[in-house]
Amino acid sequence: MLSLVIILLIIWLVLAILGFVIKSLLWLAVVGIILFVITALWGFIRRGGRTKS
């Protein structure tokens, strides 16, 4: 599960960087940043809710 979150974070980060590098794709940067934040929060919440047995 953690590896999936890390892979998604990397993909969103790459999309955001590409959006900033290619000025006509600025919307891609915004989408990448939004998805990065959502995925990071989701991963943090899922990891924090796990109990140790």
N, CA, C and O atoms as CSV, one atom per row, in Angstrom:
chain,resi,resn,atom,element,x,y,z
A,1,MET,N,N,0.821,-1.186,0.000
A,1,MET,CA,C,0.000,0.000,0.000
A,1,MET,C,C,0.870,1.257,0.000
A,1,MET,O,O,0.598,2.214,-0.725
A,2,LEU,N,N,1.898,1.239,0.808
A,2,LEU,CA,C,2.777,2.400,0.884
A,2,LEU,C,C,3.506,2.619,-0.437
A,2,LEU,O,O,3.735,3.759,-0.840
A,3,SER,N,N,3.870,1.538,-1.105
A,3,SER,CA,C,4.567,1.683,-2.386
A,3,SER,C,C,3.662,2.312,-3.434
A,3,SER,O,O,4.136,3.077,-4.274
A,4,LEU,N,N,2.356,2.004,-3.402
A,4,LEU,CA,C,1.404,2.608,-4.339
A,4,LEU,C,C,1.324,4.114,-4.116
A,4,LEU,O,O,1.319,4.884,-5.077
A,5,VAL,N,N,1.263,4.532,-2.871
A,5,VAL,CA,C,1.202,5.961,-2.547
A,5,VAL,C,C,2.475,6.663,-3.010
A,5,VAL,O,O,2.407,7.760,-3.566
A,6,ILE,N,N,3.617,6.053,-2.791
A,6,ILE,CA,C,4.884,6.659,-3.209
A,6,ILE,C,C,4.956,6.775,-4.724
A,6,ILE,O,O,5.403,7.797,-5.243
A,7,ILE,N,N,4.524,5.744,-5.438
A,7,ILE,CA,C,4.525,5.793,-6.905
A,7,ILE,C,C,3.600,6.897,-7.403
A,7,ILE,O,O,3.960,7.641,-8.315
A,8,LEU,N,N,2.408,7.010,-6.811
A,8,LEU,CA,C,1.484,8.074,-7.215
A,8,LEU,C,C,2.064,9.449,-6.933
A,8,LEU,O,O,1.924,10.361,-7.748
A,9,LEU,N,N,2.717,9.607,-5.779
A,9,LEU,CA,C,3.324,10.904,-5.457
A,9,LEU,C,C,4.397,11.273,-6.472
A,9,LEU,O,O,4.503,12.435,-6.865
A,10,ILE,N,N,5.187,10.305,-6.896
A,10,ILE,CA,C,6.225,10.562,-7.896
A,10,ILE,C,C,5.601,10.960,-9.224
A,10,ILE,O,O,6.070,11.891,-9.880
A,11,ILE,N,N,4.540,10.256,-9.625
A,11,ILE,CA,C,3.869,10.589,-10.893
A,11,ILE,C,C,3.308,11.999,-10.847
A,11,ILE,O,O,3.483,12.763,-11.796
A,12,TRP,N,N,2.635,12.361,-9.752
A,12,TRP,CA,C,2.058,13.704,-9.654
A,12,TRP,C,C,3.143,14.773,-9.636
A,12,TRP,O,O,2.958,15.853,-10.197
A,13,LEU,N,N,4.263,14.485,-9.001
A,13,LEU,CA,C,5.359,15.440,-8.961
A,13,LEU,C,C,5.948,15.662,-10.348
A,13,LEU,O,O,6.256,16.795,-10.718
A,14,VAL,N,N,6.107,14.592,-11.114
A,14,VAL,CA,C,6.615,14.703,-12.481
A,14,VAL,C,C,5.648,15.514,-13.339
A,14,VAL,O,O,6.081,16.362,-14.119
A,15,LEU,N,N,4.351,15.268,-13.206
A,15,LEU,CA,C,3.360,16.028,-13.966
A,15,LEU,C,C,3.406,17.515,-13.617
A,15,LEU,O,O,3.306,18.368,-14.498
A,16,ALA,N,N,3.557,17.816,-12.338
A,16,ALA,CA,C,3.636,19.219,-11.919
A,16,ALA,C,C,4.881,19.891,-12.488
A,16,ALA,O,O,4.808,21.029,-12.952
A,17,ILE,N,N,6.016,19.209,-12.459
A,17,ILE,CA,C,7.256,19.784,-12.997
A,17,ILE,C,C,7.127,20.004,-14.499
A,17,ILE,O,O,7.528,21.051,-15.009
A,18,LEU,N,N,6.571,19.025,-15.211
A,18,LEU,CA,C,6.370,19.196,-16.657
A,18,LEU,C,C,5.454,20.374,-16.947
A,18,LEU,O,O,5.686,21.120,-17.899
A,19,GLY,N,N,4.427,20.548,-16.147
A,19,GLY,CA,C,3.513,21.674,-16.329
A,19,GLY,C,C,4.203,23.019,-16.149
A,19,GLY,O,O,3.881,23.975,-16.854
A,20,PHE,N,N,5.141,23.107,-15.220
A,20,PHE,CA,C,5.859,24.365,-15.024
A,20,PHE,C,C,6.924,24.585,-16.097
A,20,PHE,O,O,7.191,25.724,-16.479
A,21,VAL,N,N,7.531,23.510,-16.584
A,21,VAL,CA,C,8.566,23.637,-17.608
A,21,VAL,C,C,7.956,24.062,-18.947
A,21,VAL,O,O,8.486,24.933,-19.637
A,22,ILE,N,N,6.845,23.437,-19.296
A,22,ILE,CA,C,6.167,23.772,-20.551
A,22,ILE,C,C,5.039,24.739,-20.202
A,22,ILE,O,O,4.004,24.327,-19.677
A,23,LYS,N,N,5.237,26.005,-20.490
A,23,LYS,CA,C,4.331,27.062,-20.050
A,23,LYS,C,C,2.902,26.855,-20.530
A,23,LYS,O,O,1.963,27.237,-19.832
A,24,SER,N,N,2.713,26.262,-21.699
A,24,SER,CA,C,1.355,26.074,-22.204
A,24,SER,C,C,0.617,24.980,-21.441
A,24,SER,O,O,-0.598,24.836,-21.575
A,25,LEU,N,N,1.341,24.222,-20.653
A,25,LEU,CA,C,0.724,23.161,-19.869
A,25,LEU,C,C,0.672,23.531,-18.384
A,25,LEU,O,O,0.831,22.669,-17.519
A,26,LEU,N,N,0.456,24.782,-18.100
A,26,LEU,CA,C,0.392,25.235,-16.707
A,26,LEU,C,C,-0.745,24.544,-15.956
A,26,LEU,O,O,-0.638,24.290,-14.757
A,27,TRP,N,N,-1.829,24.242,-16.661
A,27,TRP,CA,C,-2.949,23.531,-16.031
A,27,TRP,C,C,-2.500,22.160,-15.527
A,27,TRP,O,O,-3.003,21.666,-14.518
A,28,LEU,N,N,-1.544,21.550,-16.243
A,28,LEU,CA,C,-1.044,20.249,-15.828
A,28,LEU,C,C,-0.299,20.362,-14.498
A,28,LEU,O,O,-0.364,19.456,-13.667
A,29,ALA,N,N,0.396,21.455,-14.303
A,29,ALA,CA,C,1.087,21.691,-13.037
A,29,ALA,C,C,0.085,21.825,-11.898
A,29,ALA,O,O,0.291,21.285,-10.811
A,30,VAL,N,N,-0.987,22.541,-12.152
A,30,VAL,CA,C,-2.003,22.734,-11.113
A,30,VAL,C,C,-2.651,21.398,-10.759
A,30,VAL,O,O,-2.825,21.088,-9.580
A,31,VAL,N,N,-3.005,20.610,-11.763
A,31,VAL,CA,C,-3.598,19.296,-11.518
A,31,VAL,C,C,-2.609,18.399,-10.780
A,31,VAL,O,O,-2.992,17.688,-9.852
A,32,GLY,N,N,-1.347,18.428,-11.186
A,32,GLY,CA,C,-0.331,17.614,-10.532
A,32,GLY,C,C,-0.161,17.971,-9.075
A,32,GLY,O,O,-0.037,17.084,-8.230
A,33,ILE,N,N,-0.153,19.250,-8.765
A,33,ILE,CA,C,-0.005,19.695,-7.376
A,33,ILE,C,C,-1.220,19.276,-6.547
A,33,ILE,O,O,-1.070,18.798,-5.423
A,34,ILE,N,N,-2.410,19.453,-7.095
A,34,ILE,CA,C,-3.626,19.078,-6.378
A,34,ILE,C,C,-3.637,17.575,-6.096
A,34,ILE,O,O,-3.931,17.152,-4.978
A,35,LEU,N,N,-3.316,16.771,-7.109
A,35,LEU,CA,C,-3.303,15.322,-6.922
A,35,LEU,C,C,-2.205,14.888,-5.956
A,35,LEU,O,O,-2.390,13.939,-5.194
A,36,PHE,N,N,-1.067,15.576,-5.981
A,36,PHE,CA,C,0.022,15.281,-5.049
A,36,PHE,C,C,-0.437,15.494,-3.610
A,36,PHE,O,O,-0.214,14.647,-2.745
A,37,VAL,N,N,-1.077,16.627,-3.366
A,37,VAL,CA,C,-1.528,16.949,-2.007
A,37,VAL,C,C,-2.593,15.953,-1.546
A,37,VAL,O,O,-2.551,15.469,-0.414
A,38,ILE,N,N,-3.550,15.651,-2.432
A,38,ILE,CA,C,-4.612,14.710,-2.068
A,38,ILE,C,C,-4.035,13.334,-1.755
A,38,ILE,O,O,-4.424,12.706,-0.770
A,39,THR,N,N,-3.111,12.866,-2.587
A,39,THR,CA,C,-2.511,11.551,-2.369
A,39,THR,C,C,-1.686,11.530,-1.084
A,39,THR,O,O,-1.730,10.552,-0.337
A,40,ALA,N,N,-0.941,12.590,-0.825
A,40,ALA,CA,C,-0.141,12.659,0.401
A,40,ALA,C,C,-1.042,12.649,1.632
A,40,ALA,O,O,-0.751,11.950,2.603
A,41,LEU,N,N,-2.119,13.408,1.604
A,41,LEU,CA,C,-3.045,13.419,2.732
A,41,LEU,C,C,-3.716,12.060,2.909
A,41,LEU,O,O,-3.874,11.586,4.034
A,42,TRP,N,N,-4.107,11.440,1.815
A,42,TRP,CA,C,-4.754,10.137,1.875
A,42,TRP,C,C,-3.798,9.093,2.469
A,42,TRP,O,O,-4.188,8.295,3.321
A,43,GLY,N,N,-2.560,9.112,2.011
A,43,GLY,CA,C,-1.575,8.181,2.542
A,43,GLY,C,C,-1.293,8.420,4.012
A,43,GLY,O,O,-1.134,7.470,4.779
A,44,PHE,N,N,-1.229,9.682,4.409
A,44,PHE,CA,C,-0.977,10.023,5.805
A,44,PHE,C,C,-2.132,9.566,6.691
A,44,PHE,O,O,-1.913,9.028,7.777
A,45,ILE,N,N,-3.352,9.780,6.230
A,45,ILE,CA,C,-4.529,9.390,7.005
A,45,ILE,C,C,-4.620,7.868,7.110
A,45,ILE,O,O,-4.893,7.334,8.185
A,46,ARG,N,N,-4.392,7.169,5.995
A,46,ARG,CA,C,-4.460,5.707,6.007
A,46,ARG,C,C,-3.366,5.106,6.899
A,46,ARG,O,O,-3.600,4.124,7.603
A,47,ARG,N,N,-2.190,5.697,6.860
A,47,ARG,CA,C,-1.091,5.186,7.674
A,47,ARG,C,C,-1.298,5.496,9.145
A,47,ARG,O,O,-0.954,4.685,10.004
A,48,GLY,N,N,-1.855,6.658,9.444
A,48,GLY,CA,C,-2.080,7.059,10.831
A,48,GLY,C,C,-3.221,6.301,11.480
A,48,GLY,O,O,-3.250,6.166,12.704
A,49,GLY,N,N,-4.164,5.800,10.687
A,49,GLY,CA,C,-5.300,5.083,11.221
A,49,GLY,C,C,-5.026,3.635,11.515
A,49,GLY,O,O,-5.857,2.956,12.117
A,50,ARG,N,N,-3.884,3.150,11.106
A,50,ARG,CA,C,-3.524,1.748,11.296
A,50,ARG,C,C,-3.117,1.498,12.750
A,50,ARG,O,O,-2.323,2.246,13.320
A,51,THR,N,N,-3.659,0.460,13.329
A,51,THR,CA,C,-3.305,0.141,14.712
A,51,THR,C,C,-2.218,-0.927,14.727
A,51,THR,O,O,-2.146,-1.763,13.826
A,52,LYS,N,N,-1.393,-0.895,15.732
A,52,LYS,CA,C,-0.310,-1.889,15.863
A,52,LYS,C,C,-0.827,-3.059,16.676
A,52,LYS,O,O,-1.338,-2.882,17.783
A,53,SER,N,N,-0.694,-4.252,16.125
A,53,SER,CA,C,-1.169,-5.453,16.817
A,53,SER,C,C,-0.009,-6.283,17.283
A,53,SER,O,O,-0.207,-7.336,17.889
